[in-house]
Amino acid sequence: MWGEIPSVSGRVAKHETAKWQSNKSVGQNRARLAWLAAPGEPRTRRTLAQLLWEQLKDYLNNSSLAGYKYMVEARRTPYERIMWVVLHVVMMITLCLIVWDVLQDYRHTPVVTIVDSYHYPSSFLDWPAVSLCSINRISKKATERLAERIKSSNATDLPLDRIVSLLYNLGYLYETSFGEYNKSQDEELDALLKKYLNDNYDLTQLMKELTPQCNDILIKCRFRFEARRCSELFTFRKTQDGFCCTFNYARPIDDVHGPVIENHVNGTYKIKRLGQMNGLTFLLDPFLDDYFFSILPISGWKITIFNSGDYPDNTSGGVSDALISPGTENFLELNAVSFYSEKSVRSFEVNERKCIFNDEIPALYDGYTYSDCIVDCKVNDIWTTCGCRPFYFPERFQHRVCNTSDIGCLNKFKTKWWSVLPHDIKQDGEESKIFNYISNESWSLRCKSCYPSCDDVHYYLQTSSVNLQKDEQISFLKDVQIVDQSLVHIYFAKYGTVRLKQDVAYYWYELLSNIGGICGVFIGFSLISAVEILYFALLTVSTLWRRGSNNKPASFAGESVPAKPVRTLYWAELAPRSKVNLDKSSRRRNVLR
């Protein structure tokens, strides 16, 4: 039994060995979990730079970004690390430049115009408005009648021929008139009209009476294969060429003196059927012997096609013109291009999307139109420059109507009002110099607040003509003696039209996809990479917060912090203590020990 008892020296050696192994295990655990230890427990403090570097190395080693781990791997040589760092710097610079270019392109061009359909049904569109104007703007017979009334009123002692000669100068009130005017005759005519009318006379009604009338010009009319009275289809209205015969003009009146008119668009005709027989046909009489003042050095008529809700104005670019010669049969085939904008475009400023919705800006009528804006801008400039308004423009305010005393001013700045520049156009370099030159106030008119409509229809003309000959098979020409008359057909021949759509250049998911694809090509970036960056950023903040919770001043100085003494740990203390029933032999053996 005594031989079974180990020696004292053996027990001591085993005890010391267990104590050493226990201390070693605890030290290894402390070293492994040092960054998770409480603020007061680590034996040494790392500097802030060291801590951040460790966190960065941890991120680079575990990041999903392509090639980043090669910069911090322990087995890499310094030359390899430098090569990978330079490569990634070049990639990041290139990536930033490309992404910046994409963002700048989106900022400068936030909206785009694309073709929505090449076969948009014509039946969805309205018939355009048609303006029929005689090239002869002043009737000779009407002028002679006016001269007789002036003579009979005892307003002057001038002979009748002299009065007629003076009345000729009224033609120079048209902006498109050709020829030289006589200033002395204008002053003489102005004095005559002041005596005949009054000092503040209005020439609007007088010019309307002197213009060739629709009842005289139009002989026969037909619309949609049905003969109609021309007076039912055409009305005598203001246009850019003075008073003309208009068809399908949606506005009820020309001059507005009160508040904004609501529901200004009357019922307009739709394009129900195609073909010449389903269009508009009319026969014209030129009255060549009645010519007195022509706005063009030709004879015949001028036909203007425009949007039924707009005032026809050439400078707005929304009209199409055709000249009709006497003794011809003319075929005017219509085509249209419609344009609309998505609702998402409204979120951008007007100067970014370059258009205005009809309900955004209050206008003369209940909707904004580009033509109205240009006309308002032009009328306001004429009022500022010459102190009057030409009689053929719609009246917006109580402006004085231009008379013969204003002809000199109107002719002096006529070129300016025919060169209208709308909203600001940003140009660079030489283009900017040229633009600034042509936009000089003496050369052109600036209308900075005028933008095209976001929803609009533009009509185009394709014309052809032949000599008019009487054909007995054409019932429309029966009972008509053909001399110098002209026959005009206006119609739609194509079922499908082009429809344009304006939409945002990139929706948010398209912009994200575009930039994300570029980042993926260069550095393998994805949404997972963004989550990783956020995760490691929060982890770094959390580590710094735990470090900052230590109140000792040496936390960032890099000084050694004395560690708490480590108590000796015996294996017996780790074993569970339990009561054991010892037999007699065991108790005896323990006593002997």
Secondary structure, DSSP 4 states (H G I P E B T S, - for coil): -GGGSPPHHHHHHHHHHHHHHHHHHHHHHHHHTGGGS-TT--SB---HHHHHHHHHHHHHHH--STTGGGGT-TTS-HHHHHHHHHHHHHHHHHHHHHHHHHHHHHHH--EEEEEEEEEEEGGGSBPPEEEEEESEEEEHHHHHHHHHHHHHTTS----HHHHHHHHGGGGGGSTT--S---HHHHHHHHHHHHHHS-TT---HHHHHHHSPPHHHHEEEEEETTEEE-HHHHEEEEEETTEEEEEES---S-S---SSPBSS------B----SGGGSEEEEE---GGGEEEESSSS-SEEEEEE-TTS---GGGT-EEEEEE-TTEEEEEEEEEEEEEE-GGGGGS-HHHHT-B-TTTS--SBSS--HHHHHHHHHHHHHHHHHSSB-TTSPP-SSPPBP-GGGHHHHHHTHHHHHSEE-S-----HHHHHHHHHHT-TTT-EE-TT---BSSEEEEEEEEEEEE----TT-GGGTT---SS-EEEEEEE--SEEEEEEEEES--HHHHHHHHHHHHHHHH---HHHHHHHHHHHHHHHHHHHHHHT---GGGTTT-B-PPPPPPP--HHHHSPP------HHHHHHHHH-
